[in-house]
Amino acid sequence: MGLNNYFWLLIIGLYSCQRHDLNTTQQLSKWALHYNDSLYSVNVPSNTVSDLLQHHLIADPFVGTNEDSIQWIAQNDWTYSTSFDVLPSIVHHTNKELLFHGLDTYAKVYLNDSLLLQADNMFRRWNIAVNDIIKEKNNTLM
């Protein structure tokens, strides 16, 4: 596996739809990368190598032969997470969805410990209904 097999993630937003009209959008921010029992603040879209490099957890893969020393990254599973509250303008709508662009080819997505999606295609958009899972406060997306 080469440097192209890293985790890419972009959460476009939490959508509330009513009668096929897009009423409200909530962007999700303040993401964290889980590594060695610690959380590191990251921005999405992103990839694991850039995030580890930003926090000085690996050597720069573009210097010398450092790329050889980071091949273990592609061999591991990585977890990104965020916590959020639902905006008051969204919480009372009947239909709520999470919209994902650019999930890694193989990714599992959990909301509040419920498996939402097992992605198998990076080149598509995923709309997932979350009506029965999402809460007004303290949601965790991983």
N, C-alpha and C positions, 0 to 999 in steps of 0.2 A: 504494500500500500504506500502510495506517495503522498505528497503534500496536498493533493486534491481531495482527499477523503476526510475532510474535517467537517465539523458540525456548523451548518449555516442556519440561522433562524431569524425570521422577521415576523413579528406579530403585528398585523395591521391594526387590529382593534376588536373591541367588543361591540357587536352591533345589536341593535334592537329594531325589529321590523314589525310593522303592523300593517296589514292589508297590502303587502308587497311594496310598501314605501319605506325607504331607508330614512329613519327619523333621527337617530342619534348614534354617534360613534365615540368610543372611548379608547384612546391610545394606551397601551400598556408599556410602562417604562420601569426603571430601577431593577434591572436584571442582575442575577448573581450566578457565577460559575462555582460549582462545588469541586474542590480539589483538596485532598489530604485533610479531610475533616474541617476545612475552612471554607468561607465564602468570600469570593472576590467580585467586586463590582465590575460589571461589563455593560457595554452598549450593544444593542442588536440593531441591524444584522451584524453578525460577527463570525469568527471561527476560533476554534480552540487554540491554535498556534498563536494567533495574534493576541488573544486574551492572556495566555500564559506568559508570552513575551512582554506584554504591557506591564505585568506585575512582577517582572524579573524572576520568574520561576523556571525559565529555560534560557539557554544561550541563544543568541541571535542565529537562526538557521541560515541566514544569508552571508555569514562570515565563515571563511575557511571551510572545514568539513563538518561544521556543527549540524548540518542537516542529518548526518548519520546518527547523531546522538539523540535526536528527537523522534525517531521512527516509532518508538513506543506509544506515542500519542495516538496514532492511527489505530493501534491495537486495543485501545481501551474505550469503554463507554463513558460518556460525559453527561453531566446533568446541569442544565440551566434552569433557574427558577425565578419567579416573581410573585409578589403578593399584592393584592389590590382589593379595593372596595368598589362596588358598582355605583356609578353615578346615580343620583336620585332620578334623573331624567330617563334612565334605562330600567331601573329596578322594577317598575310596575308594568312594563310592557309584557305582552303575552309571549312573544317569540324573541329569544335571545340566542345569538350565535357567536362563536369565536371564529375568526377568519385568519388563516395562516398562509403565508407565501414563503416558498423556499425552505421548507423543512428539509433536513438531510434526507438522503434517499431512504435510509432506515432509521426511523425515530419513533419513540413512544411518547405520547403526550397525556399527561394526567392533570385533571382539575379536581382539587379537593380529594385526593386519593382515589378518584375514579378514572379508569383508563378511558380516554376519549377517542384515541386514534392510534393506530399502528401504521405510520406512513411508509410507503414503499416507492415513492416517486418524487424526486426533488423538483420536477418541472411542472408542477400543477398547484392549484390553489385548493385549500381545504376549508370548507365551511362546516362547522360542527354545532349542532343545536345543543344548548347547555341549560335549557329551561329548568330541568329537575335537579341540576347539580350546583348551579351557581347560587351564591348567597349574597345578601346585601353587604356584609362585612367579612373581612378576613378570608378571602379566596386565595388559594395557592395554586399556581400553574407551574408545572414542571415538564 
